[in-house]
Every structure is written in structure tokens, then in C-alpha cells.
Amino acid sequence: METAGNNKFNYSILVLAANKQPIASKARILQVNPNSGLVGVFLDLDGQAPDGISVDNVHGQIYWTNMGQLTGGESSLGNDGSLLAVKLDGSDQQLVVPVGATHTPKQCTVNLATKALYWGDREGMRVMCCNLDGSAVTVLVQTGQGDQDRQDATRHCVGVAVDAARGHIYWSQKGPANGGLGRIFRAGLQIPTGETAENRSDIELLYEHLPEPLDMEIDPQQNYLYWTDRGDGSRGNSLNRAPLATIGQDAPEIVGKGHQETIGLAIAPDGQSVFTSDLGGTIRNFDLKTGVVRIIFQQPELMLTGLTVFEGKS
């Protein structure tokens, strides 16, 4: 790995972090300088189980998902998820999607073109969206119903990305841990007329037999879909991408490996690099031009999940 240089950035990284011991305790949003690795606590989230985070720099809001109570590990998660928001200065925390309106929300993403917030609902087995103020909560995709279906991890929706220019939403269904049954799908932003979230006919299966795909993001400059894969195996613990023009036709490209259960990713504003986070407490920067990988943050006592780019220096 190379050490950080002297480049200056007009943005910083926001990442969701929790202590490993006691399990998933003391959650918070950390603000990380992508050049120096200097860290500050942006917001304490004690009592929450956050997973995904996204910034609306235009309207001045930061959104994140709260999976609900983690009383005995993921298997005990109930139907008590929610989404929250705070202003860019850390003030005025608000409940955007109320407790129970979503089951176990994972990655979330703001899309300004559609003026909407999108997220994957894992045990809810659905892809959902709402207006930026939390109104009009809508199920876009429903992959199962009831407790029996909920036990099938191939139905669990986690990552979500929006390509408003082409009218598509992408999502991952991760499958069981390290199971090699992960899949990536695409559909239209709107449910076809006369159809429902359960039976919509425009769903395309793009990739299957992936280790355990999670978070996703569209690079609108180079026209790629990026995603992280948390699973083991030759393609796992990795950052991946596929060109939107031919997605699903050829095998995806592995951009980088070596993570410890990678989850979050964010594309730099200039489109020249990608940041990833993992449960080993590490944030990496992948330079897409040179192939150089830098570790910009590492605290093994932490679990890092979602991260996003915040336009403002730390």
C-alpha cells in the first residue's frame, strides 16, 4: 500500500461505525478526511443499528437506515426498522420513515433526479422508496411474503442503486452467508401499469452465483455499476463493477480484493476513485486510473458498514 500524499480534497467521508464488543454497540457516524485519515465523530447513534447512509448535498440532509433492535444477532431482528435524517451540521435529527414501516432497512441512496430515497429491506424481502420528506412510502419490488419466505436468504434485498437517466433501479439479493447464491437484478423505476411489486414483469436477472453481493452505486461519469461482495471464495471480499451498456452480458470485473467482509462503497465526486468499508474496521481508496490502493482509515475494534461522500472538508 502507498502512503497518503499531499493532495487536498473538497469532500470528506461519512461512515457508519459500531464497536465489535459488546456486539454492535456504541453506533456513530464518523467523518474521515480522505487524505490524512483524520477522524471526528459526526453524530452519536447510541441505541440504533445503522447500516446504510446517503447524503443530499443540495437540500442539506444526511439519511441513514436503522435496522431496529439487535437483541440477539441478525436472526432476532423484528419488524422495527426505520430511516432517519439530520442536517449537514449534525442538527435537527428527524425520523423520516417511522418504526415498523420497513422491516430491516439496509443500504439507502438519495436520487435527486427522482426526488426520492430508495433502500433495500432485507427481512422485509423488498425494495422500497419514499419522497425525501418520508411521505409516500412505496414497495417497488416484493420477493416474498411471510415468515417461511423470510428464512430464505436468497429473497433478502440489501443493496440498491438508481440510474435515473436510463430509468432503472438495481438491487442485490445476497443469499446465505458465503453461499454462492447471490444475485443482482434490474427493473424500471416505475411498476408497469396493471402490475404489482410482487408480479412485475420487467425484472431482469443480471448476475447469479455471486458469493454475497451487498451495497451498490452507479458511476454516472464512466457509466458503471459498482458493488461490494462480502462472501468468501475467489470472487468474494471484493469491489466489483460492470459497464451499464453491456451489463449482464459478460462476467463482472473485480476491481480489488483483500477486504474483511466488505460492505459500503462510495464513488469520489471526480469519478477517479472508489472508497470501500468493511467489518474489519478499514476504509480503502481504489484509484481507478493507477490501480493504487490506499488504506486511509483502520481501527480493527470497529465494524464499518455504509459510507458516503460528504461535500465539505473534515
N, C-alpha and C positions, 0 to 999 in steps of 0.2 A: 504494500500500500504506500502511496505517496503521502507526504505530509501536506497540510493546507498551505496554500500560497498566500499572496498578499492581495488577491482580488477582493473587491468590495461588492456587496450585494445590496439592492434596494428592497430586499424582502427577507423574511425570516421564516422558520419552520415552526408550526404548531403541531405537537404530537401528544397523544393521549398516553398516559403512563400510570402504572399501578405497581405497588410493591409486590414481590413474589411471596413474601412471608410476612404476616399471615396471608394466605392466598387472596390475590386480587384486592388488597387493602390499600387505603390512602390513595385514591384516584385523584389525578390532577391533569391539567393541561400545561405542558411545558412549552416555553418559547426558546428556540435554539437558533443561534447565529450560524448560518451555513458555512461561513468562512473560518471562524475561530472556534466553534463548538461551545461558546459560552452559553450558559443556560440560566433561565429565570423561570419562576413559577408564574404562569399567566393567570391561572384560576384553580382553586381547590374544588374538587368534586367529591368530597367525602360522602359516603352513603350511596354513591352511584356506581354503576358498572358500565362505563362508557366504552364504545368500540369504534365508531366512525365519526369523522369530523370534516367539515367543509366550510369555506369562508365565502361570503358575499361581500367583496370589497366595494362594490358600487353602493349598496344600501347600508353598509356598515354593520353587518351581522355575522356572527360565528355560530354555526349549528353543530350539534353533536347528538349521537344516539345514546340512550341509556337502556341497557338490556334488562334491567329490573333486578330483583334480589337474587344474589348468588349465595344462597344459604348452604348449599351442599354440592357445588360444582355445576357444570352446564346442564347435567341431567335433571336438576331440580328447578330449572327456570320455569316460571309460571307466565301467565298471560298478563304481564305487568310492565311492558316496555313503554318508552316514551321518547320524545325528541325535545331538546331544549335549545335555547339561543341566548346569546349575550352580545352586547355591543363591542365594537373593536377595542374599546378602552377597558373592557372587563366589567363594565357596569350593567345594571338593569337585566339580570338574569330572568328569563321567562320560560314557562312551559309552553311549547309550541304545539306538540301533539300529545294529548293527555294520556295518563297512565291507563293501559288496557286497550287503547285504540290500535296498538300494534303489539305483537307478542314479544319477539326478541329482535329488535332492530339492530342491524349490523352496519355495513358501510352506508354512508349518505353522501349525496352530492347535490349542490345547487346548480341549476341551469338558468342563466339569465335570459336566454332566448325564449324559453317557455315560461319563465317567471314561476318556476316550481322547484320543489325539493323532492328528491327521489331517494328511496332506500330499499335494501333487501331485508326481509323479515324472515329469519331463519326458521324457527319452530312454527311461525305463522304460515310458512310454505307459500310465500307470496312476494311479489314486487309491488311497492306502493309509491304513491306520490301525494303531494298536497300543495296548496298555494304557499307562498313564502310566509304568510301570516298564520299558517297552520289550518286554514279553512279548506273545505272540500277534500278531505282525506279520501283517496281513491285506491282501490285494488286494481292494478294493471294486469297482473298475472297471478293465477292461483294454481299451485301444483299439487295440492292435496287437501283433504278435509278430515278432521277428527284425530283422536289420539293414536289410532293404529297407523295412519299415514305419517303422523308426526315422528314415529320411531324409525322411519325410512329416511336416512340422511341424504339419499340421492334427490329427495324433494326439497332440501333445505337451500333457500336462496340467500346468498351472502353479499357478493359484490355487485355493484351497479354502475353503469356509465351511460351517458347520454350523448348522442350525436344528433343534435337538433338540425344541423344543416341537411342531413340526409333523412331525417325523420325516424331515427332508430333508437331503441333502448337495448342495451346489452346487460346480461346478468350471468352470474356463476351459480351453479348448484354443486356444492362442494363434495357431496358424498361422504362416506365414513372416513375417519382419520386414516390417512395413508392408504386409502383403499383402492386407488387407481380407478375410481368410478366418477371422478369429477367431470363436469360438463360446462360448456359455455354456449349461451343461446342469444338470439336476437329476435326482436319483434318491432312493430311500428309503435310510435309514441301514443297512438290512439287505438283503442279496441275497435276492430272493424264493426261497422254498422250491423245490428242484429245479433251480435255475438257477445260473449261474456268473458270475464277473466279466466274462467275455467275451460272454455271450449274454443277460444280464439284460434283461427286457422292460419294466422300469419307468423307463427313461431317457427324459427329456423334453428336447428341444432348445428352449431359451427364446429365444435371440438368435443370429443369424448375421450374416456380412458385417461384423463389427467389425474395426477396424484391427489391434489386437493386445492383447486383454484379458489382464490378469495377475492381481494379487492381489485378494482379495475379503474382505468382512466383513459379518456380519449386525448390524444395529442392532435389538436386541430391544425397545427402548422405542418407537421410531417405526415398527417393522416394515418396514424397507427392506433390500434387498441393495445394498451399495456395492461398486464395483470400480474399479480403475485401468486405463487403456489406454495402452500405451507407443507405439503406432504413429503414423504421420503421418496427415495428412488432416484433414478438417473435424471429425471426432469424436475424433481421436487426442490423445495427450499430455494426458490429461484424467482427472478424477474423475467417476464416473457413479453413478447409483442408479436403482432401480426398486422400487415398492411390492410387498411379498410377496403381498398379496391379489390383485393382478392381473398379476403378473409374467409376461412373455411375451406379453401381450395388446396392450400399447401400446409405443411407442418409449421407450427409457430417457431419463432426464433427465441432461443434462450439468450437474454442479454447478460445475465450474471447469476452466479450461484454462491453457495457458501453461507447462506443465512441460517439462523436458528429459529425455524418456524416463522417465516416471513409473512407479514400481513399487510401493512399500509404501504401506499406509494403516492407520490405527488410529482408532477412534471414541473420543472422550473419555468418561470414566465418566458424566458428566451427560447424554450424548447430544446436547449442544448444538453440538458442533463435530467436525470430522474433520481429522486430520493426514495429510499425504502426504509421500513422499520420492521423489527422482529421481536419475538418474545425473549430473545437473549439480551435485550436492552441496547441494541445497536441501531444507529441510523447510518446508512451508506449513501454516497453520492456516486452515480454512474455517469461519467462523461460520455455522451453518445458519439462525439467526434473522435476522441482519442482512445476510448476504451479504458481509461484510467478509472480506478475505483478508490474513493477515499472514505475512510471511516471518520465521520465528523462528530459522532457522539457515541459513548459506550459506557453504560452503567449496568453491569450484569445482575444487580439486585432488582432491576426493574423489568417489567413486561411492557413493551410498547405495542400499541395497536395502530389505530388510524393516525394519519398525518396529512397536513395540507400546507399550502403556501400562503403566508400572511404578508401582504404588501406593506412593509414597514420594517425598519431595522430593529434588531434586538439589542 
